[in-house]
Amino acid sequence: MAEQFTRFDAAEFLKSPEEMAAYLDACFEEDAGDGVLIRAALNDIARAQGMTQVARDAGLGRESLYKALSSTGNPEFATIMKVMKALGLRLHATAI
């Protein structure tokens, strides 16, 4: 019998705002500095909440949001801040 695999989708497991914030926090800590992991996390969280609604709340087009948060996207910082606000998340700094 051949093994069957299913694709893991983090968006299916992000149910509460606390889970979403913890997931994004972990990605901030693990990101290599290029923002790839953070974009991926924001993409997962936006899909968990509904990409169309997030785009509307952020004042962006749905396709623009998909493109910005894609693995090849290069969103402006202002776009990231709009998306985080639409997701109900806040960016903050702590001393290391």
C-alpha positions as a Markdown table, in Angstrom:
| # | Residue | x | y | z |
|---|---|---|---|---|
| 1 | Met | 0.0 | 0.0 | 0.0 |
| 2 | Ala | 1.4 | 3.4 | -1.0 |
| 3 | Glu | 1.7 | 6.1 | 1.5 |
| 4 | Gln | -0.7 | 9.0 | 1.1 |
| 5 | Phe | 0.3 | 12.5 | 2.2 |
| 6 | Thr | -1.9 | 15.6 | 2.7 |
| 7 | Arg | -0.6 | 19.1 | 2.4 |
| 8 | Phe | -0.3 | 20.9 | 5.8 |
| 9 | Asp | -2.2 | 24.2 | 5.8 |
| 10 | Ala | -1.6 | 26.3 | 8.9 |
| 11 | Ala | -4.7 | 28.4 | 8.1 |
| 12 | Glu | -6.9 | 25.5 | 9.0 |
| 13 | Phe | -5.5 | 25.5 | 12.6 |
| 14 | Leu | -5.6 | 29.3 | 13.3 |
| 15 | Lys | -9.0 | 29.7 | 15.0 |
| 16 | Ser | -8.5 | 32.4 | 17.6 |
| 17 | Pro | -6.9 | 35.8 | 17.7 |
| 18 | Glu | -4.5 | 34.5 | 20.4 |
| 19 | Glu | -3.4 | 31.6 | 18.2 |
| 20 | Met | -2.9 | 33.9 | 15.3 |
| 21 | Ala | -0.8 | 36.3 | 17.4 |
| 22 | Ala | 1.3 | 33.5 | 18.8 |
| 23 | Tyr | 1.9 | 32.1 | 15.4 |
| 24 | Leu | 3.0 | 35.4 | 14.0 |
| 25 | Asp | 5.2 | 36.0 | 17.1 |
| 26 | Ala | 7.0 | 32.7 | 16.5 |
| 27 | Cys | 7.5 | 33.6 | 12.9 |
| 28 | Phe | 9.0 | 37.0 | 13.9 |
| 29 | Glu | 11.5 | 35.1 | 16.1 |
| 30 | Glu | 12.4 | 32.5 | 13.4 |
| 31 | Asp | 12.5 | 34.7 | 10.3 |
| 32 | Ala | 15.9 | 34.9 | 8.7 |
| 33 | Gly | 15.7 | 38.6 | 8.2 |
| 34 | Asp | 14.3 | 38.6 | 4.7 |
| 35 | Gly | 10.6 | 38.6 | 5.7 |
| 36 | Val | 9.7 | 35.4 | 3.8 |
| 37 | Leu | 8.5 | 33.7 | 6.9 |
| 38 | Ile | 6.5 | 36.7 | 8.1 |
| 39 | Arg | 4.8 | 37.1 | 4.7 |
| 40 | Ala | 3.9 | 33.5 | 4.8 |
| 41 | Ala | 2.5 | 33.8 | 8.3 |
| 42 | Leu | 0.4 | 36.8 | 7.4 |
| 43 | Asn | -0.8 | 35.0 | 4.3 |
| 44 | Asp | -1.9 | 32.0 | 6.5 |
| 45 | Ile | -3.6 | 34.3 | 9.0 |
| 46 | Ala | -5.4 | 36.3 | 6.3 |
| 47 | Arg | -6.6 | 33.0 | 4.6 |
| 48 | Ala | -7.8 | 31.8 | 8.0 |
| 49 | Gln | -9.9 | 35.0 | 8.5 |
| 50 | Gly | -11.0 | 35.2 | 4.9 |
| 51 | Met | -8.8 | 36.9 | 2.3 |
| 52 | Thr | -11.6 | 38.9 | 0.7 |
| 53 | Gln | -12.6 | 40.5 | 4.0 |
| 54 | Val | -9.0 | 41.2 | 5.1 |
| 55 | Ala | -8.3 | 42.9 | 1.7 |
| 56 | Arg | -11.5 | 45.0 | 2.1 |
| 57 | Asp | -10.6 | 45.9 | 5.7 |
| 58 | Ala | -7.1 | 46.8 | 4.7 |
| 59 | Gly | -8.3 | 49.0 | 1.8 |
| 60 | Leu | -6.5 | 46.7 | -0.8 |
| 61 | Gly | -7.7 | 44.7 | -3.7 |
| 62 | Arg | -7.9 | 41.0 | -3.1 |
| 63 | Glu | -5.5 | 40.2 | -5.9 |
| 64 | Ser | -3.1 | 42.8 | -4.6 |
| 65 | Leu | -3.2 | 41.2 | -1.2 |
| 66 | Tyr | -2.5 | 37.8 | -2.6 |
| 67 | Lys | 0.4 | 39.1 | -4.6 |
| 68 | Ala | 1.9 | 41.1 | -1.6 |
| 69 | Leu | 1.8 | 38.1 | 0.7 |
| 70 | Ser | 3.0 | 35.5 | -1.9 |
| 71 | Ser | 6.4 | 33.9 | -1.6 |
| 72 | Thr | 7.6 | 36.3 | -4.4 |
| 73 | Gly | 5.8 | 39.4 | -3.0 |
| 74 | Asn | 7.7 | 42.4 | -1.8 |
| 75 | Pro | 5.1 | 44.5 | 0.0 |
| 76 | Glu | 5.8 | 48.0 | 1.3 |
| 77 | Phe | 5.9 | 48.4 | 5.1 |
| 78 | Ala | 2.7 | 50.4 | 4.9 |
| 79 | Thr | 1.0 | 47.5 | 3.3 |
| 80 | Ile | 2.1 | 45.2 | 6.1 |
| 81 | Met | 0.8 | 47.6 | 8.7 |
| 82 | Lys | -2.6 | 47.9 | 6.9 |
| 83 | Val | -2.8 | 44.1 | 6.8 |
| 84 | Met | -1.9 | 43.6 | 10.4 |
| 85 | Lys | -4.5 | 46.2 | 11.5 |
| 86 | Ala | -7.1 | 44.5 | 9.3 |
| 87 | Leu | -6.2 | 41.2 | 11.0 |
| 88 | Gly | -6.5 | 42.7 | 14.4 |
| 89 | Leu | -2.8 | 42.4 | 15.2 |
| 90 | Arg | -0.4 | 45.0 | 16.4 |
| 91 | Leu | 3.4 | 45.2 | 15.8 |
| 92 | His | 5.4 | 45.9 | 18.9 |
| 93 | Ala | 9.1 | 45.9 | 19.8 |
| 94 | Thr | 10.8 | 44.4 | 22.9 |
| 95 | Ala | 14.4 | 44.6 | 24.0 |
| 96 | Ile | 16.5 | 41.5 | 23.4 |
